[in-house]
Amino acid sequence: MITSKQRAYLRKLAHGLEPIFQIGKDGVSETLIEGIGKALEKREIVKVHILESALLDTRETCDEIARELGAEPVQAIGNKFTLYRESSDEKNKKIELPKR
């Protein structure tokens, strides 16, 4: 669980990021979750865009994917959401969270 200060720091980092995944009318698939998991391992922070044709609630989708991947939901605004998970590989650790 991350603190509100850490969440604010992650929101600041994610502000300039472009979404690297899109969720379309097919919804959330196992392949999508695997892809997001691999991206989180490499990048630690990922932004996802939900297309209007998907008819999904952004907050619910964010929470569902975060739960399945063991990630932290950082932010869900409009049709985009951001996830964070610390990389298990030392060479991929790029983000240093503020202390608790």
MOPAC internal coordinates of N, CA, C and O (Angstrom, degrees):
PM7 1SCF
backbone

  N    0.0000 0     0.00 0     0.00 0    0    0    0
  C    1.4506 1     0.00 0     0.00 0    1    0    0
  C    1.5257 1   108.98 1     0.00 0    2    1    0
  O    1.2310 1   120.78 1   -48.66 1    3    2    1
  N    1.3137 1   116.12 1   131.34 1    3    2    1
  C    1.4597 1   119.94 1   179.71 1    5    3    2
  C    1.5285 1   109.75 1  -100.67 1    6    5    3
  O    1.2310 1   121.46 1   -26.46 1    7    6    5
  N    1.3215 1   114.82 1   153.54 1    7    6    5
  C    1.4587 1   120.40 1  -179.09 1    9    7    6
  C    1.5215 1   110.40 1   -81.93 1   10    9    7
  O    1.2310 1   120.53 1   -10.68 1   11   10    9
  N    1.3253 1   116.58 1   169.32 1   11   10    9
  C    1.4643 1   120.22 1   179.11 1   13   11   10
  C    1.5268 1   110.85 1   -65.98 1   14   13   11
  O    1.2310 1   120.19 1   147.54 1   15   14   13
  N    1.3206 1   117.23 1   -32.46 1   15   14   13
  C    1.4687 1   120.80 1   177.34 1   17   15   14
  C    1.5345 1   110.48 1   -66.39 1   18   17   15
  O    1.2310 1   120.64 1   137.41 1   19   18   17
  N    1.3201 1   116.39 1   -42.59 1   19   18   17
  C    1.4647 1   120.93 1   177.81 1   21   19   18
  C    1.5294 1   110.83 1   -66.35 1   22   21   19
  O    1.2310 1   120.67 1   140.58 1   23   22   21
  N    1.3372 1   116.33 1   -39.42 1   23   22   21
  C    1.4663 1   120.88 1   178.36 1   25   23   22
  C    1.5364 1   110.10 1   -62.54 1   26   25   23
  O    1.2310 1   120.22 1   137.99 1   27   26   25
  N    1.3193 1   117.19 1   -42.01 1   27   26   25
  C    1.4701 1   121.35 1   178.59 1   29   27   26
  C    1.5248 1   110.05 1   -62.89 1   30   29   27
  O    1.2310 1   120.23 1   139.92 1   31   30   29
  N    1.3220 1   117.17 1   -40.08 1   31   30   29
  C    1.4634 1   121.37 1   178.26 1   33   31   30
  C    1.5366 1   110.46 1   -63.25 1   34   33   31
  O    1.2310 1   120.66 1   136.56 1   35   34   33
  N    1.3349 1   116.34 1   -43.44 1   35   34   33
  C    1.4663 1   120.60 1   179.34 1   37   35   34
  C    1.5243 1   111.49 1   -66.49 1   38   37   35
  O    1.2310 1   119.97 1   142.67 1   39   38   37
  N    1.3341 1   117.66 1   -37.33 1   39   38   37
  C    1.4715 1   120.95 1   176.53 1   41   39   38
  C    1.5239 1   109.99 1   -61.23 1   42   41   39
  O    1.2310 1   120.80 1   140.04 1   43   42   41
  N    1.3340 1   116.08 1   -39.96 1   43   42   41
  C    1.4600 1   120.80 1   178.77 1   45   43   42
  C    1.5312 1   110.50 1   -63.62 1   46   45   43
  O    1.2310 1   120.20 1   137.29 1   47   46   45
  N    1.3315 1   117.22 1   -42.71 1   47   46   45
  C    1.4676 1   120.90 1   178.13 1   49   47   46
  C    1.5285 1   111.81 1   -64.69 1   50   49   47
  O    1.2310 1   120.60 1   142.67 1   51   50   49
  N    1.3193 1   116.47 1   -37.33 1   51   50   49
  C    1.4672 1   121.12 1  -175.61 1   53   51   50
  C    1.5198 1   113.20 1   -79.21 1   54   53   51
  O    1.2310 1   120.05 1   164.82 1   55   54   53
  N    1.3259 1   117.51 1   -15.18 1   55   54   53
  C    1.4622 1   120.94 1  -174.85 1   57   55   54
  C    1.5258 1   112.88 1   -53.10 1   58   57   55
  O    1.2310 1   119.71 1   137.05 1   59   58   57
  N    1.3023 1   118.17 1   -42.95 1   59   58   57
  C    1.4601 1   120.93 1  -177.10 1   61   59   58
  C    1.5151 1   114.64 1   -88.53 1   62   61   59
  O    1.2310 1   120.04 1   177.31 1   63   62   61
  N    1.3134 1   117.52 1    -2.69 1   63   62   61
  C    1.4657 1   120.62 1  -178.27 1   65   63   62
  C    1.5203 1   112.08 1   -75.62 1   66   65   63
  O    1.2310 1   121.26 1   -35.31 1   67   66   65
  N    1.3097 1   115.20 1   144.69 1   67   66   65
  C    1.4607 1   121.59 1   172.15 1   69   67   66
  C    1.5331 1   107.68 1   -94.95 1   70   69   67
  O    1.2310 1   119.56 1   -34.50 1   71   70   69
  N    1.3244 1   118.44 1   145.50 1   71   70   69
  C    1.4670 1   119.95 1   176.86 1   73   71   70
  C    1.5293 1   110.59 1   -62.53 1   74   73   71
  O    1.2310 1   120.61 1   -44.61 1   75   74   73
  N    1.3308 1   116.43 1   135.39 1   75   74   73
  C    1.4647 1   119.34 1   179.07 1   77   75   74
  C    1.5289 1   111.75 1  -105.99 1   78   77   75
  O    1.2310 1   120.29 1   174.37 1   79   78   77
  N    1.3269 1   117.05 1    -5.63 1   79   78   77
  C    1.4620 1   121.92 1   175.74 1   81   79   78
  C    1.5145 1   109.44 1  -129.94 1   82   81   79
  O    1.2310 1   121.14 1   -32.58 1   83   82   81
  N    1.3395 1   115.42 1   147.42 1   83   82   81
  C    1.4601 1   121.80 1   174.47 1   85   83   82
  C    1.5188 1   108.42 1  -126.17 1   86   85   83
  O    1.2310 1   121.28 1   -42.01 1   87   86   85
  N    1.3080 1   115.15 1   137.99 1   87   86   85
  C    1.4624 1   120.43 1   175.91 1   89   87   86
  C    1.5243 1   106.70 1  -107.16 1   90   89   87
  O    1.2310 1   120.79 1   -59.90 1   91   90   89
  N    1.3206 1   116.10 1   120.10 1   91   90   89
  C    1.4572 1   121.18 1  -177.02 1   93   91   90
  C    1.5142 1   112.33 1  -104.35 1   94   93   91
  O    1.2310 1   121.28 1    23.35 1   95   94   93
  N    1.3334 1   115.15 1  -156.65 1   95   94   93
  C    1.4657 1   120.87 1  -175.00 1   97   95   94
  C    1.5226 1   113.13 1   -65.01 1   98   97   95
  O    1.2310 1   119.93 1   160.60 1   99   98   97
  N    1.3370 1   117.73 1   -19.40 1   99   98   97
  C    1.4603 1   120.76 1   178.44 1  101   99   98
  C    1.5267 1   112.00 1   -75.89 1  102  101   99
  O    1.2310 1   120.51 1   166.84 1  103  102  101
  N    1.3196 1   116.64 1   -13.16 1  103  102  101
  C    1.4612 1   120.80 1   177.53 1  105  103  102
  C    1.5167 1   112.92 1    78.20 1  106  105  103
  O    1.2310 1   121.43 1    24.26 1  107  106  105
  N    1.3139 1   114.87 1  -155.74 1  107  106  105
  C    1.4614 1   121.62 1  -176.81 1  109  107  106
  C    1.5273 1   108.88 1   -87.09 1  110  109  107
  O    1.2310 1   120.91 1   -60.76 1  111  110  109
  N    1.3326 1   115.86 1   119.24 1  111  110  109
  C    1.4654 1   120.69 1  -179.98 1  113  111  110
  C    1.5319 1   109.34 1  -113.18 1  114  113  111
  O    1.2310 1   121.15 1   -13.27 1  115  114  113
  N    1.3033 1   115.40 1   166.73 1  115  114  113
  C    1.4697 1   121.26 1   178.36 1  117  115  114
  C    1.5322 1   110.17 1   -62.97 1  118  117  115
  O    1.2310 1   120.47 1   142.50 1  119  118  117
  N    1.3291 1   116.70 1   -37.50 1  119  118  117
  C    1.4588 1   121.42 1   179.04 1  121  119  118
  C    1.5253 1   111.00 1   -63.94 1  122  121  119
  O    1.2310 1   120.50 1   138.18 1  123  122  121
  N    1.3144 1   116.65 1   -41.82 1  123  122  121
  C    1.4615 1   121.36 1   177.92 1  125  123  122
  C    1.5281 1   110.32 1   -61.90 1  126  125  123
  O    1.2310 1   120.23 1   134.55 1  127  126  125
  N    1.3141 1   117.16 1   -45.45 1  127  126  125
  C    1.4631 1   121.16 1  -179.22 1  129  127  126
  C    1.5367 1   110.42 1   -63.72 1  130  129  127
  O    1.2310 1   120.19 1   138.48 1  131  130  129
  N    1.3247 1   117.25 1   -41.52 1  131  130  129
  C    1.4696 1   120.36 1   176.88 1  133  131  130
  C    1.5261 1   110.90 1   -61.43 1  134  133  131
  O    1.2310 1   120.42 1   136.86 1  135  134  133
  N    1.3351 1   116.80 1   -43.14 1  135  134  133
  C    1.4546 1   121.28 1   179.50 1  137  135  134
  C    1.5193 1   112.50 1   -62.85 1  138  137  135
  O    1.2310 1   120.75 1   136.14 1  139  138  137
  N    1.3250 1   116.17 1   -43.86 1  139  138  137
  C    1.4637 1   120.30 1   178.28 1  141  139  138
  C    1.5270 1   109.77 1   -64.77 1  142  141  139
  O    1.2310 1   120.34 1   140.77 1  143  142  141
  N    1.3297 1   116.96 1   -39.23 1  143  142  141
  C    1.4677 1   120.86 1   177.94 1  145  143  142
  C    1.5166 1   112.10 1   -60.78 1  146  145  143
  O    1.2310 1   120.53 1   136.45 1  147  146  145
  N    1.3307 1   116.59 1   -43.55 1  147  146  145
  C    1.4718 1   120.49 1   178.58 1  149  147  146
  C    1.5234 1   110.90 1   -66.26 1  150  149  147
  O    1.2310 1   120.33 1   139.52 1  151  150  149
  N    1.3350 1   116.97 1   -40.48 1  151  150  149
  C    1.4651 1   120.57 1   179.07 1  153  151  150
  C    1.5308 1   110.73 1   -65.36 1  154  153  151
  O    1.2310 1   120.09 1   140.79 1  155  154  153
  N    1.3379 1   117.43 1   -39.21 1  155  154  153
  C    1.4618 1   120.39 1   177.35 1  157  155  154
  C    1.5213 1   110.92 1   -64.17 1  158  157  155
  O    1.2310 1   120.05 1   144.32 1  159  158  157
  N    1.3110 1   117.50 1   -35.68 1  159  158  157
  C    1.4614 1   120.76 1   178.76 1  161  159  158
  C    1.5294 1   110.90 1   -64.69 1  162  161  159
  O    1.2310 1   120.50 1   142.43 1  163  162  161
  N    1.3242 1   116.64 1   -37.57 1  163  162  161
  C    1.4699 1   121.18 1  -179.60 1  165  163  162
  C    1.5215 1   113.08 1   -82.84 1  166  165  163
  O    1.2310 1   120.11 1   138.41 1  167  166  165
  N    1.3476 1   117.40 1   -41.59 1  167  166  165
  C    1.4711 1   121.90 1  -171.22 1  169  167  166
  C    1.5201 1   114.26 1  -104.49 1  170  169  167
  O    1.2310 1   120.01 1   154.87 1  171  170  169
  N    1.2951 1   117.59 1   -25.13 1  171  170  169
  C    1.4659 1   126.10 1  -176.47 1  173  171  170
  C    1.5307 1   114.23 1    73.88 1  174  173  171
  O    1.2310 1   119.49 1   155.84 1  175  174  173
  N    1.3172 1   118.58 1   -24.16 1  175  174  173
  C    1.4670 1   121.31 1   177.95 1  177  175  174
  C    1.5226 1   108.35 1  -136.46 1  178  177  175
  O    1.2310 1   120.61 1   -47.27 1  179  178  177
  N    1.3281 1   116.44 1   132.73 1  179  178  177
  C    1.4650 1   121.73 1  -174.14 1  181  179  178
  C    1.5217 1   109.20 1  -138.44 1  182  181  179
  O    1.2310 1   121.15 1   -40.42 1  183  182  181
  N    1.3326 1   115.40 1   139.58 1  183  182  181
  C    1.4608 1   121.24 1   175.34 1  185  183  182
  C    1.5247 1   108.33 1  -110.76 1  186  185  183
  O    1.2310 1   120.85 1   -42.48 1  187  186  185
  N    1.3427 1   115.98 1   137.52 1  187  186  185
  C    1.4688 1   122.49 1  -176.47 1  189  187  186
  C    1.5276 1   109.09 1  -125.65 1  190  189  187
  O    1.2310 1   120.77 1   -38.94 1  191  190  189
  N    1.3240 1   116.13 1   141.06 1  191  190  189
  C    1.4679 1   122.90 1  -179.96 1  193  191  190
  C    1.5263 1   108.94 1  -111.62 1  194  193  191
  O    1.2310 1   120.60 1   -48.33 1  195  194  193
  N    1.3138 1   116.46 1   131.67 1  195  194  193
  C    1.4721 1   121.37 1   176.27 1  197  195  194
  C    1.5280 1   107.61 1  -103.55 1  198  197  195
  O    1.2310 1   120.62 1   -59.38 1  199  198  197
  N    1.3115 1   116.42 1   120.62 1  199  198  197
  C    1.4607 1   120.89 1   178.70 1  201  199  198
  C    1.5306 1   110.02 1   -70.80 1  202  201  199
  O    1.2310 1   120.70 1   -28.09 1  203  202  201
  N    1.3205 1   116.27 1   151.91 1  203  202  201
  C    1.4625 1   120.26 1  -179.75 1  205  203  202
  C    1.5217 1   112.06 1   -61.87 1  206  205  203
  O    1.2310 1   120.43 1   150.55 1  207  206  205
  N    1.3297 1   116.78 1   -29.45 1  207  206  205
  C    1.4681 1   120.24 1  -179.55 1  209  207  206
  C    1.5315 1   112.32 1   -68.39 1  210  209  207
  O    1.2310 1   119.96 1   165.47 1  211  210  209
  N    1.3259 1   117.69 1   -14.53 1  211  210  209
  C    1.4651 1   121.16 1  -178.17 1  213  211  210
  C    1.5317 1   111.39 1   -74.40 1  214  213  211
  O    1.2310 1   120.08 1   151.82 1  215  214  213
  N    1.3274 1   117.45 1   -28.18 1  215  214  213
  C    1.4660 1   122.05 1  -179.63 1  217  215  214
  C    1.5352 1   112.15 1    55.09 1  218  217  215
  O    1.2310 1   120.51 1  -139.59 1  219  218  217
  N    1.3347 1   116.62 1    40.41 1  219  218  217
  C    1.4592 1   122.31 1   179.14 1  221  219  218
  C    1.5207 1   109.89 1  -110.67 1  222  221  219
  O    1.2310 1   120.76 1   -30.39 1  223  222  221
  N    1.3199 1   116.15 1   149.61 1  223  222  221
  C    1.4559 1   120.98 1   174.06 1  225  223  222
  C    1.5266 1   108.32 1   -80.21 1  226  225  223
  O    1.2310 1   120.36 1   -50.79 1  227  226  225
  N    1.3180 1   116.91 1   129.21 1  227  226  225
  C    1.4619 1   121.89 1  -174.81 1  229  227  226
  C    1.5208 1   111.76 1   -61.46 1  230  229  227
  O    1.2310 1   120.00 1   131.02 1  231  230  229
  N    1.3310 1   117.60 1   -48.98 1  231  230  229
  C    1.4756 1   121.37 1  -177.15 1  233  231  230
  C    1.5272 1   111.06 1   -63.19 1  234  233  231
  O    1.2310 1   120.08 1   134.79 1  235  234  233
  N    1.3337 1   117.45 1   -45.21 1  235  234  233
  C    1.4641 1   120.71 1  -179.68 1  237  235  234
  C    1.5257 1   111.70 1   -63.81 1  238  237  235
  O    1.2310 1   120.57 1   137.84 1  239  238  237
  N    1.3326 1   116.51 1   -42.16 1  239  238  237
  C    1.4590 1   121.19 1   179.52 1  241  239  238
  C    1.5143 1   110.33 1   -64.79 1  242  241  239
  O    1.2310 1   120.50 1   136.29 1  243  242  241
  N    1.3238 1   116.65 1   -43.71 1  243  242  241
  C    1.4655 1   122.01 1   178.47 1  245  243  242
  C    1.5223 1   110.29 1   -59.02 1  246  245  243
  O    1.2310 1   120.30 1   131.20 1  247  246  245
  N    1.3226 1   117.03 1   -48.80 1  247  246  245
  C    1.4613 1   121.51 1  -178.71 1  249  247  246
  C    1.5292 1   111.87 1   -63.79 1  250  249  247
  O    1.2310 1   120.72 1   140.08 1  251  250  249
  N    1.3335 1   116.23 1   -39.92 1  251  250  249
  C    1.4685 1   120.54 1   179.97 1  253  251  250
  C    1.5278 1   111.11 1   -63.46 1  254  253  251
  O    1.2310 1   120.28 1   132.13 1  255  254  253
  N    1.3316 1   117.07 1   -47.87 1  255  254  253
  C    1.4639 1   120.90 1  -178.89 1  257  255  254
  C    1.5256 1   110.14 1   -66.51 1  258  257  255
  O    1.2310 1   120.21 1   138.09 1  259  258  257
  N    1.3315 1   117.21 1   -41.91 1  259  258  257
  C    1.4681 1   120.80 1   178.70 1  261  259  258
  C    1.5253 1   110.63 1   -59.86 1  262  261  259
  O    1.2310 1   120.19 1   137.33 1  263  262  261
  N    1.3235 1   117.24 1   -42.67 1  263  262  261
  C    1.4636 1   121.94 1  -179.98 1  265  263  262
  C    1.5288 1   110.41 1   -62.55 1  266  265  263
  O    1.2310 1   120.41 1   136.15 1  267  266  265
  N    1.3270 1   116.81 1   -43.85 1  267  266  265
  C    1.4659 1   120.55 1  -178.39 1  269  267  266
  C    1.5200 1   112.48 1   -67.54 1  270  269  267
  O    1.2310 1   120.38 1   148.75 1  271  270  269
  N    1.3455 1   116.87 1   -31.25 1  271  270  269
  C    1.4626 1   120.87 1  -176.73 1  273  271  270
  C    1.5239 1   113.65 1   -98.37 1  274  273  271
  O    1.2310 1   120.04 1   175.14 1  275  274  273
  N    1.3114 1   117.53 1    -4.86 1  275  274  273
  C    1.4594 1   119.71 1  -176.14 1  277  275  274
  C    1.5172 1   111.70 1    68.00 1  278  277  275
  O    1.2310 1   120.69 1  -146.97 1  279  278  277
  N    1.3316 1   116.29 1    33.03 1  279  278  277
  C    1.4573 1   122.25 1  -178.13 1  281  279  278
  C    1.5274 1   110.09 1  -105.02 1  282  281  279
  O    1.2310 1   121.11 1    -9.91 1  283  282  281
  N    1.3146 1   115.48 1   170.09 1  283  282  281
  C    1.4634 1   121.69 1   177.39 1  285  283  282
  C    1.5238 1   109.22 1  -104.25 1  286  285  283
  O    1.2310 1   119.63 1   -54.09 1  287  286  285
  N    1.3372 1   118.32 1   125.91 1  287  286  285
  C    1.4647 1   119.00 1   172.11 1  289  287  286
  C    1.5279 1   108.47 1   -71.21 1  290  289  287
  O    1.2310 1   120.66 1   -52.82 1  291  290  289
  N    1.3205 1   116.35 1   127.18 1  291  290  289
  C    1.4632 1   121.12 1  -178.44 1  293  291  290
  C    1.5136 1   109.98 1   -94.48 1  294  293  291
  O    1.2310 1   120.94 1   131.79 1  295  294  293
  N    1.3395 1   115.82 1   -48.21 1  295  294  293
  C    1.4569 1   119.70 1  -174.17 1  297  295  294
  C    1.5282 1   109.49 1  -159.69 1  298  297  295
  O    1.2310 1   120.68 1   -35.29 1  299  298  297
  N    1.3140 1   116.30 1   144.71 1  299  298  297
  C    1.4616 1   122.41 1   174.13 1  301  299  298
  C    1.5213 1   107.31 1  -137.57 1  302  301  299
  O    1.2310 1   120.96 1   -71.56 1  303  302  301
  N    1.3330 1   115.77 1   108.44 1  303  302  301
  C    1.4626 1   121.07 1  -179.13 1  305  303  302
  C    1.5209 1   108.28 1  -132.20 1  306  305  303
  O    1.2310 1   121.06 1   -47.90 1  307  306  305
  N    1.3314 1   115.58 1   132.10 1  307  306  305
  C    1.4668 1   119.85 1   178.29 1  309  307  306
  C    1.5157 1   110.17 1    60.64 1  310  309  307
  O    1.2310 1   120.85 1    60.34 1  311  310  309
  N    1.3225 1   115.98 1  -119.66 1  311  310  309
  C    1.4627 1   120.39 1  -179.74 1  313  311  310
  C    1.5315 1   111.79 1  -113.95 1  314  313  311
  O    1.2310 1   120.29 1  -157.43 1  315  314  313
  N    1.3447 1   117.05 1    22.57 1  315  314  313
  C    1.4616 1   121.90 1   178.29 1  317  315  314
  C    1.5228 1   109.46 1  -127.71 1  318  317  315
  O    1.2310 1   121.68 1   -32.37 1  319  318  317
  N    1.3345 1   114.39 1   147.63 1  319  318  317
  C    1.4587 1   118.74 1   173.68 1  321  319  318
  C    1.5213 1   110.00 1  -142.66 1  322  321  319
  O    1.2310 1   121.60 1   -20.99 1  323  322  321
  N    1.3238 1   114.54 1   159.01 1  323  322  321
  C    1.4606 1   122.06 1  -176.04 1  325  323  322
  C    1.5219 1   109.21 1  -124.64 1  326  325  323
  O    1.2310 1   121.20 1   -42.67 1  327  326  325
  N    1.3383 1   115.31 1   137.33 1  327  326  325
  C    1.4588 1   122.02 1   178.40 1  329  327  326
  C    1.5242 1   109.83 1  -122.71 1  330  329  327
  O    1.2310 1   120.86 1   -30.40 1  331  330  329
  N    1.3406 1   115.95 1   149.60 1  331  330  329
  C    1.4583 1   121.79 1   176.95 1  333  331  330
  C    1.5203 1   108.79 1  -132.59 1  334  333  331
  O    1.2310 1   121.19 1   -41.54 1  335  334  333
  N    1.3249 1   115.33 1   138.46 1  335  334  333
  C    1.4672 1   121.40 1   170.69 1  337  335  334
  C    1.5183 1   107.39 1  -151.16 1  338  337  335
  O    1.2310 1   121.13 1   -51.44 1  339  338  337
  N    1.3206 1   115.44 1   128.56 1  339  338  337
  C    1.4609 1   119.75 1   178.84 1  341  339  338
  C    1.5195 1   109.43 1   -64.41 1  342  341  339
  O    1.2310 1   120.78 1   -43.69 1  343  342  341
  N    1.3352 1   116.11 1   136.31 1  343  342  341
  C    1.4561 1   121.34 1  -179.69 1  345  343  342
  C    1.5244 1   109.95 1   -71.07 1  346  345  343
  O    1.2310 1   120.47 1   -37.40 1  347  346  345
  N    1.3203 1   116.71 1   142.60 1  347  346  345
  C    1.4607 1   120.43 1   177.16 1  349  347  346
  C    1.5257 1   111.13 1   -82.74 1  350  349  347
  O    1.2310 1   120.07 1   164.85 1  351  350  349
  N    1.3281 1   117.48 1   -15.15 1  351  350  349
  C    1.4597 1   123.25 1   179.85 1  353  351  350
  C    1.5302 1   108.98 1   -94.66 1  354  353  351
  O    1.2310 1   120.63 1   -57.41 1  355  354  353
  N    1.3256 1   116.40 1   122.59 1  355  354  353
  C    1.4709 1   121.32 1  -176.79 1  357  355  354
  C    1.5352 1   112.74 1   -56.64 1  358  357  355
  O    1.2310 1   119.69 1   142.92 1  359  358  357
  N    1.3282 1   118.20 1   -37.08 1  359  358  357
  C    1.4659 1   119.87 1  -176.57 1  361  359  358
  C    1.5364 1   112.37 1   -71.90 1  362  361  359
  O    1.2310 1   119.94 1   162.78 1  363  362  361
  N    1.3380 1   117.72 1   -17.22 1  363  362  361
  C    1.4635 1   121.06 1   178.81 1  365  363  362
  C    1.5238 1   113.16 1   -95.33 1  366  365  363
  O    1.2310 1   119.85 1   174.88 1  367  366  365
  N    1.3205 1   117.89 1    -5.12 1  367  366  365
  C    1.4690 1   121.06 1  -179.13 1  369  367  366
  C    1.5196 1   109.31 1   -74.20 1  370  369  367
  O    1.2310 1   121.21 1   -69.41 1  371  370  369
  N    1.3285 1   115.28 1   110.59 1  371  370  369
  C    1.4610 1   121.40 1  -177.70 1  373  371  370
  C    1.5194 1   111.95 1  -115.81 1  374  373  371
  O    1.2310 1   120.38 1   153.64 1  375  374  373
  N    1.3202 1   116.88 1   -26.36 1  375  374  373
  C    1.4573 1   121.27 1  -173.48 1  377  375  374
  C    1.5175 1   110.48 1   -99.46 1  378  377  375
  O    1.2310 1   120.95 1   -56.07 1  379  378  377
  N    1.3131 1   115.78 1   123.93 1  379  378  377
  C    1.4606 1   122.35 1   175.45 1  381  379  378
  C    1.5195 1   107.46 1  -105.94 1  382  381  379
  O    1.2310 1   120.27 1   -70.84 1  383  382  381
  N    1.3204 1   117.09 1   109.16 1  383  382  381
  C    1.4580 1   121.53 1  -179.35 1  385  383  382
  C    1.5284 1   110.03 1   -73.80 1  386  385  383
  O    1.2310 1   120.35 1   -32.46 1  387  386  385
  N    1.3435 1   116.94 1   147.54 1  387  386  385
  C    1.4700 1   119.88 1   173.11 1  389  387  386
  C    1.5350 1   109.21 1   -59.85 1  390  389  387
  O    1.2310 1   121.15 1   -30.18 1  391  390  389
  N    1.3167 1   115.40 1   149.82 1  391  390  389
  C    1.4725 1   119.90 1  -179.61 1  393  391  390
  C    1.5130 1   110.83 1   -65.73 1  394  393  391
  O    1.2310 1   120.43 1   -27.83 1  395  394  393
  N    1.3130 1   116.78 1   152.17 1  395  394  393
  C    1.4666 1   123.05 1  -179.29 1  397  395  394
  C    1.4922 1   111.48 1   -67.73 1  398  397  395
  O    1.2310 1   120.10 1   180.00 1  399  398  397

